[in-house]
Amino acid sequence: MSKKVYLSIFCALLMSANAADLGIVNVESSTISDLATDKKTEVSTVNTIDEKKIEIVDPKNIGEVLNTIPGITADVRSGETVEIHIRGVGQQEFMWEDTGVAVVIDGVPVLQNGGKVKLNLDDIESIKVIKGGASYLYGRNALAGAIMITTKKAKNRNENSVKFEYGSENYNDLVASLIRGTDKYSFILNANYRYTDGYWDMSQLEDKSANGKFQYYLDDMSDITVGANIERKYEESSRGSVTGVSAAQTNPTGANDGDLPWNSDYYSDIDKYFVTYNRDFENGNNLRVNTYYYQDLYNFLSSPQDLNGDGLDDGYTSDNDEDIKQYGVKSEYRGEKNNLAYMFGLDLGQRDLDDSWNKTATYRSRGRRYYKGESSESDTAAKNSALYAEAKYKVNEKFTAVFNARADYTTFDYDVFAHDYNGTTWSDSSISRTTNFSNFSYRVGGTYELNEKNILYANISTGFRNPRVYELYAHDFDPDRYTKNNTEIDTETTFNIEAGVRGNKIVSNTKLSYDLSIYQIDTKDIIGKIGGTYYSGGTNVYFDNIGDARSRGVEFSLKSDKRKKLAFELAYTYLDAYYTSHKPFTVDLTPIYRSTGDKTYDINGNQLPRTPHHKINIMTYLKIAPKWMVVPSYYWQSSYYADETNFVKMPSYGVANLLVKYNTKVKGGDLELFARADNLFDKQYYRTVYLFSDRNRDGQLDAEDGSITVDPGRVFYVGFKYKF
């Protein structure tokens, strides 16, 4: 069905509506702030995790809370790095790609390589997840949806708090907070220090951060908020996997295996600043303007090599810098008139990525000799301008129609500078490119009140991801690996259809809240390498549109009243994600990075890797006494294929956790003591498995070639939190 047809249907609904006032209807969609979701008029599946739940779960990485939401795959490798997928979209990618999930922190889409999220969990106040294409709000890269993270706000109260936690692998987490509020202003200041030796080899982590928000009330109708976050982080490496199931059983940490992780000594300097102006008008309308500047500076070593010919990695050969700067302004105006609520938004922003490396050793790899002193620098600027809008119309007492639209115009400018040596002479070269994209995305849907407590909802939404400069001009970036540029790559898109029912039921004097949805999301023109996702050999390697995929599923969540002595939360996901078409898929076989001996397969109809059909998460809250709470939880997922060829299948697993909390009063303050055991029964399982080539060089693709992240087993944490 064309966009014009959807627009015609929507306009017809508006014209057929009774003009009588049917009550207040509000537009709560926003790219600036995490507004509360009106479940009676929300046409998409939206899940929210509030501050209270985050405090109870006390996650060590964001995946631990995201896995309590149906439809989310949060792959954890090591440390605090989590790769997020929604409804199986982009699931074949796991290294440096964009997974099609827009990560938005305090209104700013944050550039995260490969969908991997790194942030201070102690600063989070709420997490909202929008599933299905969400480009109608967030533009490019919201192919599968968006995760909107709001950090803790200044509040109109006076409170101090301190928290300390100690656990396995010398885990230390110290947080101090100061909150002050008056009739004219309020502010919050946080300081945090985290450290762990890490379970896996070379996985030490140290993080220091300070952040705050200051809110000043200009008058009864307007305020301004200034926020800042400064973070300094050190990660010893990206270590978190071993090669093959045998190593996973005998040496799960990867210690002394002669295989160094791809990078090491990863230093991060992260600074984020924003100013938000908010004004309410007497007629109920509202204006928000947000300006921001984010700066993420990374320095690390990479490219481990065997320099002395003994078959083992000796050290790193590249010194790398990645400087990411984001700045821009967003403004939104929302209003209401009779049965119509509306929102108009303007989004202007730029992201600058300066990526450089310098060779620190001379070595030979992939058929080429690299020399000490060679260097490369690429500068990419992505300028984006967008207009977006939402209209929400209450057609009658039961039916509300919603329409969203967004138009994006993006310009990519990039320059590459190279300093090379051919064994005789040094040479310098430079390349400049410019590329433009225009995109339109939308959502159309409606809700119908079955009764006061139960709502039917349905929507169609779209998402898009433009090819990145690296994919369009791969040969410019790495002529040793890619045979040509390809400027004819089409934009990758998703088309999401979903319908569901949500509401409340009273069972045995207990209120149960539920949400049940079914969906189908089609991904068209997947962008990837000709040959295979990570194929590196042969004489025809470049990026192109390589196929299409479809995900179908059922998502169900059920929650009981947490005010009761016994309460629970349940999240269930059924997902069937498979390729509807795909170009021939080639696997790297011995010798690695050469075309000799490679095998090509037809993977049409194959399951997407790492997409288990079933996932379930259950959390129980048991108040065994006025001051005591016990929170057992259980997570289970079914088996899945580790690769696109569907040759290697990983087993299902389940893991149980237990949290105990004790609350009391001490000198007028609130003291909480807690103890936590993860993987309570010490079950060995594989957190994540990636498989794409014959890594052990035995001429075949099997479970011994997988990059496997083994769970550490049973771990303990104890600590306290004191508010005064």
NUBAZA-186157 format. One record per residue (C-alpha): z, x, y; residue number from 1. Coordinates in steps of 0.2 Angstrom, whole numbers, plus 5000, padded with zeros to 4 digits. Layout:
// NUBAZA-186157
    w    u    v resi
    Z    X    Y  NUM
...
END
This chain:
// NUBAZA-186157
    w    u    v resi
 5000 5000 5000    1
 4995 5007 5017    2
 5007 5011 5031    3
 4998 4997 5041    4
 5002 4984 5028    5
 5021 4989 5029    6
 5020 4988 5048    7
 5012 4970 5047    8
 5025 4964 5035    9
 5039 4970 5046   10
 5032 4962 5061   11
 5029 4946 5052   12
 5048 4946 5047   13
 5052 4948 5065   14
 5041 4934 5071   15
 5047 4922 5058   16
 5066 4925 5062   17
 5076 4912 5069   18
 5081 4917 5087   19
 5098 4911 5086   20
 5112 4924 5087   21
 5117 4928 5069   22
 5130 4941 5073   23
 5131 4959 5078   24
 5120 4971 5069   25
 5121 4990 5072   26
 5110 5005 5069   27
 5121 5018 5062   28
 5107 5031 5056   29
 5109 5047 5066   30
 5103 5065 5065   31
 5117 5070 5077   32
 5133 5062 5070   33
 5140 5055 5054   34
 5142 5037 5058   35
 5151 5025 5046   36
 5138 5017 5035   37
 5137 4998 5035   38
 5135 4994 5017   39
 5129 4976 5021   40
 5114 4982 5030   41
 5111 5000 5022   42
 5094 4999 5013   43
 5095 5016 5004   44
 5107 5024 4992   45
 5120 5033 5003   46
 5136 5041 4996   47
 5150 5048 5007   48
 5164 5060 5002   49
 5178 5059 5015   50
 5191 5072 5020   51
 5204 5064 5009   52
 5194 5066 4993   53
 5189 5084 4998   54
 5207 5088 5000   55
 5211 5081 4983   56
 5197 5089 4974   57
 5201 5106 4983   58
 5183 5113 4978   59
 5180 5131 4977   60
 5161 5127 4980   61
 5152 5112 4987   62
 5145 5109 4970   63
 5162 5103 4963   64
 5161 5088 4975   65
 5143 5085 4975   66
 5143 5083 4956   67
 5154 5068 4959   68
 5139 5059 4966   69
 5126 5051 4955   70
 5108 5059 4956   71
 5114 5076 4962   72
 5111 5092 4953   73
 5121 5106 4960   74
 5118 5123 4951   75
 5132 5135 4953   76
 5128 5153 4950   77
 5142 5164 4957   78
 5153 5164 4972   79
 5151 5150 4985   80
 5132 5149 4983   81
 5126 5132 4977   82
 5108 5126 4974   83
 5106 5108 4977   84
 5093 5096 4970   85
 5091 5077 4971   86
 5083 5066 4958   87
 5075 5081 4950   88
 5063 5085 4964   89
 5058 5103 4966   90
 5069 5107 4950   91
 5056 5120 4944   92
 5061 5131 4958   93
 5077 5141 4958   94
 5075 5158 4968   95
 5070 5158 4986   96
 5061 5141 4988   97
 5065 5126 4998   98
 5071 5113 4986   99
 5067 5098 4997  100
 5085 5094 5002  101
 5088 5095 5021  102
 5106 5102 5024  103
 5112 5096 5041  104
 5129 5103 5048  105
 5135 5094 5063  106
 5118 5087 5067  107
 5108 5103 5065  108
 5096 5106 5050  109
 5102 5123 5044  110
 5089 5135 5036  111
 5095 5138 5019  112
 5085 5149 5007  113
 5081 5140 4991  114
 5092 5125 4995  115
 5107 5137 4993  116
 5122 5132 5003  117
 5135 5144 5009  118
 5148 5137 5020  119
 5167 5136 5023  120
 5173 5121 5013  121
 5190 5121 5022  122
 5181 5116 5038  123
 5173 5100 5030  124
 5178 5083 5036  125
 5165 5073 5027  126
 5149 5074 5017  127
 5135 5061 5017  128
 5121 5061 5004  129
 5105 5051 5008  130
 5094 5051 4992  131
 5075 5048 4991  132
 5063 5055 5004  133
 5073 5056 5020  134
 5060 5064 5032  135
 5060 5048 5042  136
 5076 5055 5050  137
 5076 5074 5046  138
 5057 5078 5046  139
 5051 5092 5036  140
 5060 5098 5020  141
 5069 5082 5017  142
 5057 5079 5003  143
 5071 5073 4991  144
 5084 5068 5003  145
 5097 5075 5015  146
 5115 5081 5014  147
 5124 5078 5031  148
 5140 5089 5033  149
 5152 5085 5047  150
 5165 5098 5051  151
 5183 5093 5056  152
 5184 5084 5072  153
 5197 5085 5086  154
 5209 5070 5085  155
 5221 5062 5097  156
 5237 5068 5088  157
 5247 5084 5088  158
 5249 5093 5072  159
 5250 5110 5064  160
 5246 5115 5046  161
 5245 5130 5035  162
 5238 5131 5017  163
 5239 5145 5005  164
 5231 5146 4987  165
 5231 5159 4974  166
 5222 5159 4958  167
 5212 5168 4944  168
 5202 5183 4948  169
 5214 5187 4962  170
 5208 5172 4972  171
 5216 5170 4989  172
 5213 5156 5002  173
 5223 5155 5018  174
 5220 5142 5031  175
 5229 5138 5047  176
 5225 5124 5059  177
 5231 5118 5076  178
 5227 5100 5082  179
 5232 5094 5100  180
 5227 5078 5108  181
 5230 5069 5125  182
 5223 5055 5135  183
 5211 5067 5143  184
 5206 5079 5129  185
 5209 5084 5111  186
 5205 5100 5101  187
 5206 5108 5084  188
 5207 5126 5079  189
 5205 5133 5062  190
 5206 5150 5055  191
 5202 5155 5037  192
 5203 5170 5025  193
 5196 5169 5007  194
 5195 5183 4994  195
 5191 5185 4976  196
 5187 5199 4964  197
 5175 5187 4955  198
 5173 5184 4937  199
 5156 5191 4935  200
 5152 5209 4937  201
 5150 5214 4955  202
 5155 5197 4962  203
 5169 5202 4974  204
 5169 5191 4990  205
 5178 5191 5006  206
 5176 5179 5020  207
 5184 5178 5037  208
 5181 5163 5049  209
 5187 5154 5064  210
 5181 5138 5071  211
 5185 5124 5083  212
 5180 5109 5093  213
 5186 5104 5110  214
 5183 5086 5116  215
 5185 5081 5134  216
 5185 5062 5139  217
 5175 5061 5155  218
 5180 5043 5157  219
 5183 5028 5147  220
 5165 5027 5142  221
 5159 5045 5139  222
 5165 5062 5132  223
 5159 5079 5129  224
 5162 5090 5113  225
 5160 5109 5112  226
 5160 5117 5095  227
 5160 5135 5089  228
 5161 5143 5072  229
 5162 5162 5069  230
 5161 5168 5051  231
 5160 5186 5044  232
 5157 5187 5025  233
 5154 5201 5012  234
 5147 5197 4995  235
 5147 5212 4983  236
 5131 5205 4975  237
 5122 5189 4969  238
 5128 5193 4951  239
 5131 5178 4941  240
 5119 5179 4926  241
 5115 5189 4910  242
 5099 5189 4900  243
 5099 5180 4884  244
 5111 5169 4874  245
 5117 5185 4864  246
 5123 5193 4880  247
 5130 5177 4886  248
 5142 5177 4870  249
 5146 5195 4870  250
 5146 5201 4888  251
 5146 5185 4899  252
 5151 5195 4915  253
 5136 5207 4914  254
 5147 5222 4915  255
 5139 5239 4911  256
 5123 5231 4904  257
 5111 5242 4914  258
 5104 5228 4924  259
 5109 5227 4942  260
 5108 5211 4951  261
 5093 5209 4963  262
 5104 5212 4979  263
 5120 5220 4983  264
 5132 5223 4998  265
 5127 5207 5006  266
 5135 5206 5024  267
 5133 5189 5033  268
 5137 5187 5052  269
 5136 5168 5055  270
 5139 5161 5073  271
 5136 5142 5077  272
 5138 5134 5094  273
 5135 5116 5100  274
 5138 5104 5114  275
 5137 5085 5112  276
 5137 5072 5126  277
 5141 5054 5121  278
 5141 5039 5132  279
 5144 5021 5129  280
 5137 5008 5140  281
 5145 4991 5145  282
 5131 4982 5136  283
 5136 4990 5120  284
 5122 5003 5120  285
 5125 5021 5117  286
 5117 5038 5121  287
 5120 5055 5112  288
 5113 5072 5117  289
 5116 5087 5106  290
 5111 5105 5110  291
 5114 5119 5098  292
 5112 5138 5095  293
 5114 5145 5077  294
 5113 5163 5073  295
 5114 5169 5055  296
 5112 5188 5053  297
 5111 5195 5035  298
 5110 5214 5029  299
 5109 5218 5011  300
 5102 5231 4998  301
 5089 5225 4986  302
 5076 5230 4973  303
 5086 5239 4959  304
 5075 5252 4950  305
 5076 5264 4936  306
 5074 5280 4946  307
 5077 5293 4932  308
 5068 5286 4918  309
 5082 5282 4906  310
 5078 5263 4906  311
 5093 5258 4916  312
 5094 5253 4934  313
 5101 5267 4944  314
 5102 5260 4962  315
 5094 5250 4976  316
 5078 5255 4985  317
 5077 5243 4999  318
 5088 5241 5015  319
 5085 5223 5021  320
 5089 5213 5037  321
 5086 5194 5039  322
 5090 5187 5056  323
 5089 5168 5058  324
 5091 5160 5074  325
 5090 5141 5077  326
 5091 5132 5094  327
 5086 5116 5101  328
 5091 5099 5108  329
 5092 5081 5100  330
 5095 5065 5109  331
 5097 5047 5103  332
 5098 5031 5112  333
 5104 5015 5102  334
 5106 4998 5107  335
 5106 4980 5102  336
 5099 4963 5108  337
 5102 4947 5099  338
 5098 4950 5081  339
 5089 4966 5084  340
 5097 4984 5084  341
 5087 4999 5088  342
 5088 5018 5089  343
 5076 5030 5097  344
 5077 5049 5095  345
 5069 5065 5101  346
 5071 5081 5092  347
 5065 5098 5099  348
 5069 5114 5091  349
 5064 5131 5085  350
 5069 5142 5071  351
 5065 5161 5072  352
 5066 5171 5056  353
 5065 5190 5057  354
 5064 5198 5040  355
 5062 5217 5038  356
 5065 5230 5024  357
 5065 5249 5023  358
 5062 5259 5007  359
 5076 5271 5004  360
 5069 5279 4988  361
 5052 5284 4981  362
 5048 5275 4964  363
 5034 5266 4955  364
 5034 5247 4951  365
 5021 5234 4946  366
 5007 5247 4946  367
 5010 5254 4964  368
 5020 5269 4970  369
 5032 5265 4984  370
 5038 5279 4996  371
 5054 5282 5005  372
 5052 5278 5023  373
 5039 5264 5020  374
 5044 5248 5030  375
 5039 5230 5034  376
 5044 5218 5047  377
 5039 5199 5048  378
 5043 5188 5062  379
 5041 5169 5060  380
 5044 5156 5074  381
 5043 5138 5069  382
 5043 5126 5084  383
 5045 5108 5080  384
 5044 5092 5091  385
 5048 5075 5084  386
 5050 5057 5089  387
 5059 5045 5078  388
 5065 5027 5078  389
 5074 5014 5068  390
 5074 4995 5070  391
 5086 4984 5061  392
 5083 4965 5062  393
 5094 4951 5055  394
 5081 4939 5050  395
 5094 4926 5044  396
 5112 4925 5039  397
 5108 4934 5023  398
 5093 4945 5025  399
 5092 4960 5036  400
 5075 4970 5038  401
 5075 4989 5042  402
 5061 5000 5047  403
 5061 5019 5051  404
 5047 5030 5057  405
 5046 5048 5063  406
 5031 5059 5069  407
 5033 5078 5068  408
 5022 5091 5076  409
 5026 5109 5070  410
 5018 5126 5075  411
 5021 5141 5064  412
 5018 5158 5073  413
 5021 5174 5063  414
 5017 5193 5065  415
 5018 5206 5051  416
 5020 5224 5055  417
 5019 5237 5041  418
 5022 5256 5040  419
 5014 5263 5024  420
 5011 5279 5015  421
 4997 5282 5002  422
 5003 5299 4996  423
 4994 5308 5009  424
 4995 5300 5026  425
 5005 5287 5035  426
 4997 5271 5043  427
 5003 5256 5053  428
 4995 5239 5052  429
 4999 5222 5060  430
 4993 5204 5057  431
 4996 5188 5068  432
 4994 5170 5062  433
 4996 5153 5069  434
 4996 5137 5060  435
 5000 5119 5065  436
 5005 5103 5055  437
 5006 5085 5060  438
 5016 5073 5049  439
 5021 5055 5049  440
 5035 5048 5038  441
 5044 5031 5036  442
 5056 5020 5027  443
 5055 5001 5026  444
 5068 4990 5017  445
 5080 4976 5017  446
 5096 4969 5012  447
 5101 4952 5005  448
 5119 4945 5004  449
 5121 4937 4987  450
 5138 4932 4994  451
 5152 4939 5005  452
 5156 4954 4994  453
 5139 4958 4985  454
 5123 4965 4993  455
 5105 4967 4986  456
 5096 4981 4994  457
 5078 4989 4992  458
 5068 5002 5001  459
 5052 5012 5001  460
 5054 5030 5009  461
 5044 5045 5011  462
 5047 5064 5012  463
 5036 5079 5015  464
 5037 5098 5015  465
 5024 5108 5024  466
 5018 5124 5015  467
 5028 5139 5022  468
 5020 5154 5031  469
 5024 5165 5016  470
 5014 5153 5005  471
 4999 5151 5016  472
 4998 5170 5019  473
 5005 5177 5004  474
 4993 5192 5003  475
 4998 5197 5020  476
 5016 5197 5016  477
 5014 5206 4999  478
 4996 5212 4994  479
 5003 5220 4979  480
 5008 5204 4971  481
 4996 5191 4978  482
 4977 5192 4977  483
 4973 5181 4993  484
 4979 5170 5006  485
 4976 5151 5005  486
 4976 5141 5021  487
 4970 5125 5012  488
 4987 5121 5004  489
 4991 5102 5007  490
 5008 5096 5012  491
 5019 5092 4997  492
 5025 5073 4998  493
 5036 5061 4990  494
 5035 5042 4988  495
 5052 5034 4984  496
 5055 5016 4978  497
 5072 5010 4974  498
 5082 4994 4972  499
 5100 4991 4969  500
 5116 4981 4971  501
 5132 4985 4978  502
 5148 4976 4982  503
 5166 4973 4976  504
 5174 4964 4961  505
 5192 4959 4958  506
 5197 4963 4940  507
 5215 4961 4935  508
 5221 4961 4953  509
 5212 4977 4956  510
 5198 4979 4968  511
 5183 4988 4961  512
 5169 4994 4972  513
 5152 4998 4963  514
 5134 5003 4967  515
 5120 5002 4955  516
 5102 5007 4959  517
 5086 5011 4950  518
 5072 5021 4957  519
 5055 5030 4955  520
 5050 5045 4966  521
 5033 5053 4964  522
 5030 5070 4970  523
 5012 5074 4975  524
 5004 5091 4978  525
 5018 5102 4972  526
 5016 5119 4980  527
 5018 5134 4969  528
 5009 5149 4961  529
 4993 5148 4953  530
 4997 5152 4935  531
 5015 5148 4934  532
 5031 5146 4945  533
 5035 5164 4945  534
 5019 5172 4937  535
 5016 5189 4944  536
 5002 5196 4933  537
 4983 5194 4932  538
 4970 5195 4945  539
 4971 5178 4952  540
 4989 5175 4959  541
 4991 5165 4975  542
 4999 5149 4981  543
 4991 5132 4980  544
 4995 5113 4975  545
 4998 5115 4957  546
 5002 5097 4951  547
 5012 5081 4952  548
 5029 5075 4945  549
 5038 5059 4943  550
 5057 5055 4942  551
 5064 5039 4936  552
 5082 5035 4935  553
 5097 5024 4936  554
 5112 5029 4946  555
 5129 5020 4945  556
 5146 5023 4954  557
 5162 5013 4951  558
 5178 5015 4961  559
 5195 5007 4960  560
 5208 5005 4973  561
 5217 5021 4976  562
 5232 5013 4983  563
 5236 5007 4965  564
 5247 5018 4954  565
 5232 5021 4943  566
 5215 5023 4951  567
 5198 5030 4945  568
 5181 5035 4951  569
 5165 5036 4939  570
 5148 5042 4943  571
 5134 5041 4930  572
 5116 5047 4931  573
 5101 5044 4920  574
 5086 5054 4925  575
 5069 5056 4917  576
 5059 5069 4927  577
 5042 5075 4921  578
 5025 5082 4926  579
 5012 5069 4928  580
 4999 5083 4930  581
 4999 5102 4931  582
 4987 5116 4931  583
 4987 5128 4916  584
 5004 5136 4916  585
 5005 5155 4911  586
 5020 5164 4905  587
 5023 5183 4908  588
 5024 5192 4891  589
 5024 5210 4886  590
 5021 5221 4896  591
 5030 5212 4910  592
 5020 5210 4927  593
 5003 5213 4918  594
 4991 5200 4912  595
 4989 5208 4895  596
 4996 5197 4881  597
 5001 5183 4893  598
 4999 5165 4886  599
 4994 5149 4895  600
 5000 5132 4891  601
 4996 5114 4895  602
 5013 5107 4902  603
 5006 5089 4907  604
 5020 5077 4903  605
 5033 5090 4900  606
 5051 5088 4907  607
 5055 5097 4922  608
 5067 5111 4918  609
 5086 5109 4921  610
 5085 5090 4922  611
 5097 5082 4909  612
 5094 5064 4905  613
 5113 5059 4906  614
 5127 5065 4918  615
 5144 5058 4920  616
 5159 5062 4930  617
 5176 5053 4929  618
 5191 5056 4940  619
 5208 5048 4937  620
 5222 5047 4950  621
 5239 5044 4942  622
 5254 5042 4953  623
 5268 5045 4940  624
 5282 5045 4953  625
 5283 5042 4972  626
 5280 5060 4975  627
 5270 5065 4960  628
 5251 5063 4957  629
 5241 5069 4942  630
 5222 5070 4944  631
 5213 5073 4927  632
 5194 5074 4928  633
 5180 5076 4916  634
 5162 5081 4918  635
 5148 5079 4905  636
 5129 5082 4904  637
 5117 5081 4890  638
 5105 5094 4884  639
 5090 5100 4895  640
 5075 5112 4894  641
 5077 5128 4903  642
 5059 5131 4906  643
 5043 5122 4911  644
 5035 5125 4893  645
 5050 5115 4886  646
 5051 5129 4872  647
 5070 5132 4875  648
 5083 5118 4875  649
 5100 5121 4881  650
 5115 5112 4873  651
 5125 5098 4881  652
 5143 5102 4887  653
 5158 5093 4894  654
 5172 5101 4904  655
 5190 5094 4908  656
 5200 5099 4924  657
 5218 5095 4929  658
 5226 5094 4946  659
 5245 5091 4949  660
 5252 5087 4966  661
 5270 5085 4973  662
 5273 5079 4991  663
 5290 5079 5000  664
 5297 5081 5017  665
 5304 5098 5023  666
 5312 5099 5040  667
 5302 5085 5047  668
 5286 5091 5040  669
 5275 5086 5025  670
 5275 5099 5011  671
 5262 5098 4997  672
 5263 5109 4982  673
 5249 5109 4969  674
 5243 5117 4953  675
 5226 5116 4946  676
 5218 5121 4929  677
 5199 5121 4928  678
 5190 5120 4911  679
 5207 5115 4904  680
 5202 5118 4886  681
 5194 5135 4889  682
 5177 5129 4883  683
 5163 5142 4885  684
 5147 5134 4892  685
 5132 5138 4902  686
 5133 5133 4920  687
 5115 5136 4923  688
 5100 5143 4914  689
 5084 5149 4921  690
 5069 5154 4910  691
 5052 5160 4916  692
 5046 5176 4908  693
 5048 5187 4892  694
 5062 5197 4900  695
 5067 5206 4884  696
 5049 5211 4881  697
 5048 5206 4863  698
 5032 5197 4865  699
 5039 5179 4864  700
 5048 5166 4876  701
 5064 5161 4869  702
 5083 5159 4873  703
 5085 5178 4873  704
 5075 5178 4889  705
 5085 5166 4899  706
 5095 5171 4915  707
 5112 5163 4910  708
 5127 5159 4921  709
 5142 5158 4909  710
 5157 5148 4915  711
 5172 5159 4917  712
 5182 5148 4905  713
 5200 5142 4909  714
 5206 5147 4927  715
 5222 5142 4936  716
 5226 5140 4955  717
 5242 5136 4963  718
 5247 5134 4981  719
 5255 5124 4995  720
 5250 5115 5011  721
 5263 5111 5025  722
 5260 5100 5040  723
 5272 5100 5055  724
END
